[in-house]
Amino acid sequence: MRRIPLVVCLAALTVTAGRAQTPSPEELVKQGRALVSQGKLDDAVSAFRKAIRITPQSFDAQLALGIVLDLQGQYAEARTHLTDAIRFAPAGARNQAMTAMAISYAFESRAADVLRYFEPVYKQQVADQDMGGAAATANAMGRVYLETGDPANARKWYDLGSQCSHDIQGLPPSDRDLWELRSLHAAARIAAREGKVEEARKQVAAFEQVMQRRGKLADDNEIYRYLLGYVSYYAKDYDRAIAELAKGNLADPFIANLLAMSYEAKGDQSNARQYYRRTLELNPHSLPNAFARPYARTKLATGSQ
């Protein structure tokens, strides 16, 4: 029997052990997502890049890397990976990647580019009779237009969202009320941005009536505080805005940023800085963060707050 030299055997074992210790792309993506949740964005980027080097066509790795690069403000590079995520998306995941690309453009307030990705998602959802999804996408586009200073187009898309919600089959009355609340919420914010304070307050009163009909359920309260804070901020009632937003969902970067803006408008620089910093500690890849994060980063970088 031919004997294999001991050195060769040890070398083979070392190679095998090394391979066994190398994380798979799936494991690297999982590790990267955990790092994002811990706020360790640079480490997450490293993990996602390793996954892509192993499997360039990994939808999950390309999507995850694009998302984190957006959070870091590296938008152009982010979109190269989100483009690949769209290209490599498995069945049923394309809309997820398209939505991520739309959000990427929202970070730079590029509403026309956001529309290029949200509108096909909306049309596909309507074609699939996913009217709840279509209503949510239309509302998202409405919010983009509102926060980029185009209330006319915001109203158009929120109206589309309301129409789609009426076509959702089999909704219980409580869910019908929830969609009505969303419509009234949007109407009040649009009026506030247009400087129509009395109209905004009228819509807030209608919102309150629907809430009372639903028994003021706990899941509505944060939405209500957001609405009151938003309307108060644009009515230049900064004390009321601060009081309401402070009771809202401060894990939402948009709320944290709006609270910072309210403190800044009042001249309280210390609290403004505190909540701008808090905004940057929150890492969802979402429309609320797309509107809040770049603003907070600019304020803290320039010291103009």
Secondary structure, DSSP 8 states (H G I E B T S, - for coil): -----HHHHHHHHHHHHHHHHS--HHHHHHHHHHHHHTT-HHHHHHHHHHHHHH-TT-HHHHHHHHHHHHHTT-HHHHHHHHHHHHHH--TT-HHHHHHHHHHHHHTTT-HHHHHHHHHHHHHHHHHTT-HHHHHHHHHHHHHHHHHTT-HHHHHHHHHHHHHHHHT-TT--HHHHHHHHHHHHHHHHHHHHHTT-HHHHHHHHHHHHHHHHHTT--HHHHHHHHHHHHHHHHHTT-HHHHHHHHTTS-TTSHHHHHHHHHHHHHHT-HHHHHHHHHHHHT----SHHHHHHHHHHHHHHHHT--
